[in-house]
Amino acid sequence: MENLRNKTVGEIVKLDFRAADVFSSYGIDFCCGGKVSVADACAGSGSNEARVIADLEALQRQTGSAAHDFDSWNIGFLADYIQNTHHQYVSRAIPQILPLAQKVAEVHGANHSEVIRINELFQDLADELLSHMQKEEQILFPYIKKLVVAESAGKCSDPSCFGSILAPISVMEREHENAGVILKQLFNLSDGYTAPEDACNTFRVLYGKLKEFEDDLHRHIHLENNILFPKAIELEQALLVE
């Protein structure tokens, strides 16, 4: 059994996506925080390192593997997958969650002031993500797919409008960090999306949908930060050398 303690969280999830559920169960960030070692991640989250590693090792002993081996995919195909799966989910979920958050804030804000702030934060997150995804779909992802075509043709890609791909990727990663900060605030304000005893059905549905939204966004950001972006940078650099 390999030593997992010094491997990065993102590397482990990249190799076996089932590990995402293990890290999530301990409150460990595997997307924006995926560049730290398991040891450091456990220390930062206050998790029991031995238990986390034991759960990860148990995964390695199980037969079968993650549903998708994202790390082996062509990055053009991966970009399409992210857009068709995660971007579409975000686009569908935001119009569902916004009115729920507004209603819960209006009805329950007097007794649960945290829902007023939750409503404000989710509106900010929604605005940021819609703008973020548009930039990826219109600029970054098409360029990544051009790199893939150039690699197949054995020639350098046409120059981009932004110079090196490092520039837009650094912007996307900063925006991911901002989204991660908002997600943590939502999680803390909602007590881990645990509705209070006097919550109505709408209140409970809101928290359920926020939890689902967070889970999907963590996976979404992981695929970009830890797989798509590094491979796109590597491919562009390789083509420039040729």
C-alpha positions as CSV (number, residue, x, y, z in Angstrom):
1,M,0.0,0.0,0.0
2,E,1.5,3.3,-1.1
3,N,2.2,6.1,1.4
4,L,-0.6,8.5,1.0
5,R,0.4,11.0,3.7
6,N,2.6,13.1,1.5
7,K,0.6,12.9,-1.7
8,T,-1.5,16.0,-2.5
9,V,-5.2,15.8,-2.1
10,G,-5.8,16.8,-5.7
11,E,-3.4,14.1,-7.0
12,I,-5.3,11.4,-5.1
13,V,-8.7,12.5,-6.4
14,K,-7.3,12.8,-9.9
15,L,-6.3,9.2,-9.8
16,D,-9.5,7.9,-8.1
17,F,-12.5,10.2,-8.1
18,R,-14.1,8.2,-5.3
19,A,-11.6,9.8,-3.0
20,A,-13.6,13.0,-3.4
21,D,-16.3,11.6,-1.2
22,V,-13.8,10.6,1.5
23,F,-12.3,14.1,1.6
24,S,-15.7,15.7,1.6
25,S,-16.9,13.6,4.5
26,Y,-14.0,15.1,6.6
27,G,-14.6,18.7,5.4
28,I,-11.3,18.7,3.4
29,D,-11.2,20.9,0.3
30,F,-10.1,18.8,-2.7
31,C,-10.6,21.4,-5.4
32,C,-9.2,24.8,-4.6
33,G,-7.2,23.3,-1.7
34,G,-6.1,20.3,-3.7
35,K,-2.4,21.3,-3.9
36,V,-1.6,20.5,-0.3
37,S,-0.6,17.2,1.1
38,V,-3.0,14.9,2.9
39,A,-1.1,15.5,6.1
40,D,-1.4,19.3,5.8
41,A,-5.1,19.1,4.7
42,C,-5.9,17.0,7.8
43,A,-4.1,19.4,10.1
44,G,-5.8,22.4,8.5
45,S,-9.3,20.9,8.8
46,G,-8.8,19.3,12.2
47,S,-9.4,15.9,10.8
48,N,-8.0,12.7,12.2
49,E,-5.2,11.9,9.8
50,A,-5.1,8.2,10.6
51,R,-8.8,7.8,9.9
52,V,-8.6,9.7,6.6
53,I,-5.7,7.6,5.4
54,A,-7.4,4.4,6.5
55,D,-10.5,5.4,4.5
56,L,-8.4,6.2,1.5
57,E,-6.5,2.9,1.8
58,A,-9.9,1.1,2.0
59,L,-10.8,2.5,-1.4
60,Q,-7.6,1.2,-2.9
61,R,-8.5,-2.3,-1.6
62,Q,-11.9,-2.2,-3.2
63,T,-12.5,-3.8,-6.6
64,G,-13.6,-1.5,-9.4
65,S,-12.7,2.1,-9.9
66,A,-14.1,5.5,-10.2
67,A,-17.0,5.9,-12.7
68,H,-14.7,7.9,-15.0
69,D,-11.0,8.0,-15.4
70,F,-10.9,11.7,-16.1
71,D,-7.1,11.9,-16.0
72,S,-6.9,9.7,-19.1
73,W,-9.3,11.7,-21.2
74,N,-8.4,13.9,-24.1
75,I,-8.5,17.4,-22.6
76,G,-10.7,18.7,-25.4
77,F,-13.2,16.0,-24.5
78,L,-12.8,16.9,-20.8
79,A,-13.5,20.6,-21.6
80,D,-16.7,19.5,-23.4
81,Y,-17.7,17.2,-20.5
82,I,-17.2,20.1,-17.9
83,Q,-19.3,22.4,-20.1
84,N,-22.1,19.9,-20.8
85,T,-22.3,18.5,-17.3
86,H,-21.2,21.0,-14.7
87,H,-21.8,24.2,-16.5
88,Q,-25.3,23.1,-17.5
89,Y,-26.0,22.0,-13.9
90,V,-25.0,25.4,-12.6
91,S,-27.1,27.2,-15.3
92,R,-30.1,25.1,-14.3
93,A,-29.6,25.2,-10.5
94,I,-29.1,28.9,-10.1
95,P,-32.7,29.9,-11.2
96,Q,-34.1,27.3,-8.9
97,I,-32.1,28.3,-5.8
98,L,-32.3,32.1,-6.1
99,P,-36.0,32.4,-5.5
100,L,-35.9,29.8,-2.7
101,A,-33.1,31.8,-1.0
102,Q,-35.0,35.1,-1.4
103,K,-38.2,33.6,0.0
104,V,-36.6,32.0,3.0
105,A,-34.8,35.3,3.8
106,E,-38.1,37.2,3.6
107,V,-40.1,34.7,5.7
108,H,-37.5,33.5,8.2
109,G,-35.0,36.3,8.3
110,A,-36.5,37.8,11.5
111,N,-35.9,34.6,13.5
112,H,-32.9,33.3,11.5
113,S,-30.8,36.2,10.5
114,E,-28.2,33.9,8.8
115,V,-30.6,33.3,5.9
116,I,-30.5,36.9,4.9
117,R,-26.7,36.7,4.5
118,I,-27.0,33.3,2.8
119,N,-29.4,34.9,0.2
120,E,-26.9,37.8,-0.4
121,L,-23.9,35.4,-0.7
122,F,-25.6,33.1,-3.1
123,Q,-26.6,36.0,-5.3
124,D,-23.0,37.1,-5.4
125,L,-21.9,33.5,-6.2
126,A,-24.4,33.1,-9.0
127,D,-23.3,36.4,-10.6
128,E,-19.7,35.4,-10.4
129,L,-20.2,31.8,-11.8
130,L,-22.3,32.9,-14.7
131,S,-19.7,35.4,-15.8
132,H,-16.9,32.9,-15.1
133,M,-18.5,30.1,-17.2
134,Q,-19.1,32.5,-20.1
135,K,-15.4,33.3,-20.2
136,E,-14.5,29.7,-20.2
137,E,-17.0,28.7,-22.9
138,Q,-16.2,31.6,-25.2
139,I,-12.5,32.0,-24.8
140,L,-10.5,29.4,-22.8
141,F,-12.2,26.1,-23.8
142,P,-12.1,26.8,-27.5
143,Y,-8.4,27.6,-27.3
144,I,-7.8,24.4,-25.4
145,K,-9.5,22.5,-28.2
146,K,-7.4,24.3,-30.7
147,L,-4.3,23.1,-28.9
148,V,-5.6,19.5,-29.1
149,V,-6.2,19.9,-32.9
150,A,-2.7,21.4,-33.3
151,E,-1.1,18.4,-31.4
152,S,-2.9,16.0,-33.7
153,A,-1.8,17.9,-36.8
154,G,1.8,18.0,-35.4
155,K,2.1,21.8,-35.7
156,C,2.0,24.8,-33.4
157,S,-1.4,26.3,-32.7
158,D,-2.5,29.6,-34.0
159,P,-1.6,32.4,-31.5
160,S,-4.3,33.3,-29.0
161,C,-5.7,36.7,-28.3
162,F,-4.3,36.6,-24.8
163,G,-0.8,35.4,-25.2
164,S,0.1,32.4,-23.1
165,I,-2.7,30.2,-21.7
166,L,-1.2,30.9,-18.3
167,A,-2.9,34.3,-18.2
168,P,-6.6,33.2,-18.5
169,I,-6.0,30.2,-16.3
170,S,-4.6,32.3,-13.5
171,V,-7.8,34.4,-13.7
172,M,-10.0,31.3,-13.6
173,E,-8.1,29.9,-10.6
174,R,-8.5,33.2,-8.7
175,E,-12.2,33.2,-9.4
176,H,-12.3,29.6,-8.2
177,E,-10.7,30.7,-5.0
178,N,-13.4,33.4,-4.6
179,A,-16.1,30.9,-5.2
180,G,-14.5,28.6,-2.6
181,V,-14.5,31.3,0.0
182,I,-18.2,31.9,-0.6
183,L,-19.0,28.2,-0.3
184,K,-17.2,28.0,3.0
185,Q,-19.3,31.0,4.3
186,L,-22.5,29.4,3.1
187,F,-21.5,26.1,4.8
188,N,-20.7,27.8,8.1
189,L,-23.7,30.1,8.2
190,S,-26.0,27.1,7.5
191,D,-24.3,24.8,10.1
192,G,-23.4,22.4,7.3
193,Y,-26.7,22.9,5.6
194,T,-28.6,21.7,8.6
195,A,-32.0,23.2,8.8
196,P,-33.3,24.4,12.2
197,E,-36.1,22.5,13.9
198,D,-38.7,25.1,13.0
199,A,-37.7,25.2,9.3
200,C,-40.5,24.9,6.8
201,N,-40.3,22.6,3.7
202,T,-39.0,25.5,1.5
203,F,-36.3,26.2,4.1
204,R,-35.2,22.5,4.0
205,V,-35.3,22.3,0.2
206,L,-33.1,25.4,0.0
207,Y,-30.5,23.8,2.2
208,G,-30.7,20.5,0.3
209,K,-30.1,22.3,-3.0
210,L,-27.3,24.4,-1.6
211,K,-25.6,21.2,-0.4
212,E,-26.0,19.6,-3.9
213,F,-24.7,22.8,-5.5
214,E,-21.6,22.8,-3.3
215,D,-20.9,19.1,-4.0
216,D,-21.2,19.7,-7.8
217,L,-19.0,22.8,-7.7
218,H,-16.3,21.1,-5.8
219,R,-16.1,18.4,-8.5
220,H,-16.3,21.0,-11.2
221,I,-13.4,23.0,-9.9
222,H,-11.3,19.9,-9.2
223,L,-11.6,18.8,-12.8
224,E,-10.4,22.2,-14.0
225,N,-7.7,23.1,-11.4
226,N,-6.2,19.6,-11.0
227,I,-6.6,18.0,-14.4
228,L,-7.7,20.3,-17.3
229,F,-5.6,23.4,-16.6
230,P,-2.3,21.7,-15.8
231,K,-2.5,19.5,-18.9
232,A,-3.5,22.5,-21.1
233,I,-0.5,24.4,-19.9
234,E,1.8,21.4,-20.5
235,L,0.4,20.9,-24.0
236,E,0.8,24.6,-25.0
237,Q,4.4,24.6,-23.8
238,A,5.2,21.4,-25.7
239,L,3.7,22.8,-28.9
240,L,5.7,26.0,-28.5
241,V,9.0,24.0,-28.2
242,E,8.3,22.2,-31.5
